[in-house]
């Protein structure tokens, strides 16, 4: 009997201690001291509607006719849309490119271009053009596995051969070394 009496007293005391007004009043009076804008409550229905609208926009048009002009994955377009990353060449010694011009030892990004129909190799450090040398275009890929490559190899006494490969063409140049 004593336990039942204590239970009723606790029940009466606990029911009278907590009063709540309507559902939104607890957060309506909350003031944010950080200066951040107040967050707005979004009902589940509005959230679901926004997600469904976004999903509808992402659906692909399935009425595209598949044929010769339509390609689901075109690797060539993918490769040409990627910004070109120039291959890096480490030059361990000075190279003569003309009587007065020397390519000093260092690291260079090499870009192959055709100027007036003739291939040239441009040597860059950062975004500065350091040198431009004429090259000889070839169909040889020099046994390289990569599409874009540049390498410096020994050619003969006092000369080196720079081989270059790119999407547009492959080329090489024979250059004298500074002694």
C-alpha positions as a Markdown table, in Angstrom:
| # | Residue | x | y | z |
|---|---|---|---|---|
| 1 | Unk | 0.0 | 0.0 | 0.0 |
| 2 | Unk | 2.9 | 2.3 | 0.8 |
| 3 | Unk | 4.3 | 1.8 | -2.7 |
| 4 | Unk | 1.0 | 2.6 | -4.3 |
| 5 | Unk | 0.7 | 5.8 | -2.3 |
| 6 | Unk | 4.2 | 7.0 | -3.3 |
| 7 | Unk | 3.5 | 6.2 | -6.9 |
| 8 | Unk | 0.4 | 8.4 | -6.9 |
| 9 | Unk | 2.2 | 11.3 | -5.3 |
| 10 | Unk | 5.0 | 11.1 | -7.9 |
| 11 | Unk | 2.4 | 10.9 | -10.6 |
| 12 | Unk | 0.6 | 14.0 | -9.4 |
| 13 | Unk | 3.8 | 16.0 | -8.8 |
| 14 | Unk | 5.3 | 15.1 | -12.2 |
| 15 | Unk | 2.2 | 15.9 | -14.2 |
| 16 | Unk | 2.0 | 19.4 | -12.7 |
| 17 | Unk | 5.6 | 20.5 | -13.2 |
| 18 | Unk | 5.9 | 20.5 | -17.0 |
| 19 | Unk | 3.7 | 22.8 | -19.1 |
| 20 | Unk | 4.2 | 23.4 | -22.8 |
| 21 | Unk | 2.5 | 25.9 | -24.9 |
| 22 | Unk | 1.9 | 25.2 | -28.6 |
| 23 | Unk | 4.4 | 23.2 | -30.7 |
| 24 | Unk | 6.3 | 26.1 | -32.3 |
| 25 | Unk | 6.7 | 28.4 | -29.4 |
| 26 | Unk | 9.9 | 26.8 | -28.0 |
| 27 | Unk | 12.0 | 27.7 | -31.0 |
| 28 | Unk | 10.2 | 30.8 | -32.0 |
| 29 | Unk | 11.6 | 32.7 | -29.0 |
| 30 | Unk | 15.1 | 31.5 | -29.6 |
| 31 | Unk | 17.6 | 34.3 | -30.4 |
| 32 | Unk | 20.8 | 33.6 | -32.1 |
| 33 | Unk | 23.6 | 35.8 | -30.8 |
| 34 | Unk | 26.1 | 34.9 | -33.6 |
| 35 | Unk | 24.4 | 37.1 | -36.2 |
| 36 | Unk | 23.7 | 34.1 | -38.5 |
| 37 | Unk | 20.4 | 34.2 | -40.4 |
| 38 | Unk | 17.6 | 32.3 | -38.7 |
| 39 | Unk | 17.0 | 28.9 | -40.2 |
| 40 | Unk | 13.6 | 28.2 | -41.6 |
| 41 | Unk | 11.7 | 25.0 | -40.9 |
| 42 | Unk | 10.9 | 23.1 | -44.1 |
| 43 | Unk | 8.1 | 20.6 | -43.9 |
| 44 | Unk | 8.7 | 17.1 | -45.3 |
| 45 | Unk | 6.3 | 17.6 | -48.1 |
| 46 | Unk | 8.2 | 20.6 | -49.4 |
| 47 | Unk | 11.5 | 18.8 | -49.1 |
| 48 | Unk | 10.2 | 15.8 | -51.0 |
| 49 | Unk | 8.8 | 18.0 | -53.7 |
| 50 | Unk | 12.1 | 19.8 | -54.2 |
| 51 | Unk | 14.0 | 16.5 | -54.4 |
| 52 | Unk | 11.5 | 15.1 | -57.0 |
| 53 | Unk | 11.9 | 18.2 | -59.1 |
| 54 | Unk | 15.7 | 17.9 | -59.1 |
| 55 | Unk | 15.5 | 14.2 | -60.0 |
| 56 | Unk | 13.2 | 15.0 | -62.9 |
| 57 | Unk | 15.7 | 17.5 | -64.3 |
| 58 | Unk | 18.5 | 14.9 | -64.2 |
| 59 | Unk | 16.7 | 12.3 | -66.3 |
| 60 | Unk | 18.2 | 11.9 | -69.7 |
| 61 | Unk | 16.2 | 12.3 | -72.8 |
| 62 | Unk | 15.6 | 8.7 | -73.9 |
| 63 | Unk | 14.1 | 9.7 | -77.2 |
| 64 | Unk | 17.4 | 10.5 | -78.8 |
| 65 | Unk | 17.8 | 8.3 | -81.9 |
| 66 | Unk | 20.8 | 6.0 | -81.7 |
| 67 | Unk | 22.8 | 5.9 | -84.9 |
| 68 | Unk | 26.0 | 6.9 | -86.5 |
| 69 | Unk | 26.0 | 10.4 | -85.1 |
| 70 | Unk | 24.9 | 9.5 | -81.6 |
| 71 | Unk | 27.7 | 8.1 | -79.4 |
| 72 | Unk | 27.1 | 7.3 | -75.7 |
| 73 | Unk | 30.8 | 7.5 | -74.9 |
| 74 | Unk | 33.2 | 9.1 | -77.3 |
| 75 | Unk | 36.7 | 8.8 | -76.1 |
| 76 | Unk | 38.1 | 11.2 | -78.7 |
| 77 | Unk | 35.8 | 14.0 | -77.5 |
| 78 | Unk | 36.8 | 13.2 | -73.9 |
| 79 | Unk | 40.5 | 13.4 | -74.7 |
| 80 | Unk | 40.3 | 16.6 | -76.7 |
| 81 | Unk | 38.2 | 18.3 | -74.0 |
| 82 | Unk | 40.8 | 17.7 | -71.3 |
| 83 | Unk | 43.2 | 20.6 | -70.8 |
| 84 | Unk | 46.6 | 19.6 | -72.1 |
| 85 | Unk | 49.1 | 18.6 | -69.5 |
| 86 | Unk | 52.5 | 19.2 | -71.0 |
| 87 | Unk | 55.1 | 16.5 | -70.6 |
| 88 | Unk | 58.2 | 17.3 | -68.5 |
| 89 | Unk | 61.8 | 17.1 | -69.7 |
| 90 | Unk | 64.8 | 17.1 | -67.4 |
| 91 | Unk | 67.8 | 18.6 | -69.2 |
| 92 | Unk | 71.0 | 17.7 | -67.3 |
| 93 | Unk | 73.4 | 19.9 | -69.3 |
| 94 | Unk | 73.4 | 23.0 | -71.4 |
| 95 | Unk | 72.2 | 22.7 | -75.0 |
| 96 | Unk | 73.2 | 24.9 | -78.0 |
| 97 | Unk | 70.2 | 25.9 | -80.2 |
| 98 | Unk | 72.1 | 28.7 | -82.1 |
| 99 | Unk | 75.4 | 30.4 | -81.9 |
| 100 | Unk | 74.3 | 32.8 | -79.2 |
| 101 | Unk | 71.4 | 30.8 | -77.7 |
| 102 | Unk | 71.7 | 28.1 | -75.0 |
| 103 | Unk | 69.0 | 26.1 | -73.2 |
| 104 | Unk | 70.4 | 25.9 | -69.7 |
| 105 | Unk | 70.2 | 22.8 | -67.6 |
| 106 | Unk | 66.8 | 22.5 | -65.9 |
| 107 | Unk | 63.3 | 21.2 | -66.1 |
| 108 | Unk | 61.1 | 22.2 | -68.9 |
| 109 | Unk | 57.5 | 21.5 | -70.1 |
| 110 | Unk | 57.6 | 20.8 | -73.8 |
| 111 | Unk | 54.8 | 21.6 | -76.2 |
| 112 | Unk | 54.9 | 20.6 | -79.8 |
| 113 | Unk | 53.2 | 22.9 | -82.3 |
| 114 | Unk | 53.1 | 23.3 | -86.1 |
| 115 | Unk | 54.0 | 26.9 | -87.2 |
| 116 | Unk | 53.5 | 27.5 | -90.9 |
| 117 | Unk | 53.2 | 23.7 | -91.4 |
| 118 | Unk | 56.6 | 23.0 | -89.7 |
| 119 | Unk | 56.8 | 21.3 | -86.3 |
| 120 | Unk | 58.6 | 23.1 | -83.5 |
| 121 | Unk | 59.2 | 22.2 | -79.9 |
| 122 | Unk | 58.6 | 24.9 | -77.3 |
| 123 | Unk | 60.3 | 24.8 | -74.0 |
| 124 | Unk | 58.4 | 26.4 | -71.1 |
| 125 | Unk | 59.3 | 27.1 | -67.4 |
| 126 | Unk | 56.1 | 28.0 | -65.6 |
| 127 | Unk | 54.3 | 30.0 | -68.2 |
| 128 | Unk | 57.4 | 31.6 | -69.8 |
| 129 | Unk | 58.6 | 30.4 | -73.2 |
| 130 | Unk | 62.3 | 29.8 | -72.7 |
| 131 | Unk | 63.2 | 28.4 | -76.1 |
| 132 | Unk | 61.8 | 27.2 | -79.4 |
| 133 | Unk | 63.6 | 24.8 | -81.7 |
| 134 | Unk | 62.7 | 23.3 | -85.1 |
| 135 | Unk | 61.9 | 19.6 | -85.2 |
| 136 | Unk | 61.5 | 16.9 | -87.7 |
| 137 | Unk | 58.1 | 15.2 | -87.9 |
| 138 | Unk | 58.0 | 11.5 | -88.0 |
| 139 | Unk | 55.5 | 8.6 | -87.8 |
| 140 | Unk | 57.7 | 6.7 | -85.4 |
| 141 | Unk | 56.4 | 6.5 | -81.8 |
| 142 | Unk | 59.9 | 5.6 | -80.6 |
| 143 | Unk | 58.5 | 2.5 | -78.7 |
| 144 | Unk | 56.8 | 4.6 | -76.1 |
| 145 | Unk | 53.7 | 3.4 | -74.3 |
| 146 | Unk | 52.3 | 6.9 | -73.6 |
| 147 | Unk | 50.6 | 9.2 | -76.1 |
| 148 | Unk | 52.2 | 12.4 | -74.7 |
| 149 | Unk | 55.9 | 12.0 | -74.0 |
| 150 | Unk | 59.2 | 13.8 | -74.3 |
| 151 | Unk | 62.7 | 12.3 | -73.7 |
| 152 | Unk | 66.3 | 13.3 | -74.0 |
| 153 | Unk | 68.5 | 10.5 | -75.3 |
| 154 | Unk | 72.2 | 10.3 | -76.5 |
| 155 | Unk | 72.6 | 10.6 | -80.2 |
| 156 | Unk | 76.4 | 10.9 | -80.8 |
| 157 | Unk | 79.4 | 12.5 | -79.3 |
| 158 | Unk | 78.5 | 16.1 | -78.4 |
| 159 | Unk | 74.8 | 15.7 | -79.5 |
| 160 | Unk | 71.5 | 14.6 | -77.9 |
| 161 | Unk | 68.2 | 13.7 | -79.5 |
| 162 | Unk | 65.0 | 15.0 | -78.1 |
| 163 | Unk | 62.0 | 12.8 | -79.0 |
| 164 | Unk | 58.5 | 14.2 | -78.6 |
| 165 | Unk | 55.1 | 12.5 | -79.0 |
| 166 | Unk | 51.7 | 14.1 | -78.9 |
| 167 | Unk | 48.1 | 13.6 | -80.1 |
| 168 | Unk | 48.8 | 15.8 | -83.2 |
| 169 | Unk | 52.2 | 14.5 | -84.3 |
| 170 | Unk | 55.5 | 12.9 | -83.2 |
| 171 | Unk | 58.8 | 14.6 | -83.8 |
| 172 | Unk | 62.5 | 14.7 | -82.9 |
| 173 | Unk | 65.3 | 17.2 | -82.8 |
| 174 | Unk | 69.1 | 16.7 | -82.7 |
| 175 | Unk | 70.8 | 19.4 | -80.6 |
| 176 | Unk | 74.5 | 20.0 | -79.9 |
| 177 | Unk | 75.6 | 20.0 | -76.2 |
| 178 | Unk | 77.5 | 22.8 | -74.6 |
| 179 | Unk | 81.0 | 21.6 | -73.4 |
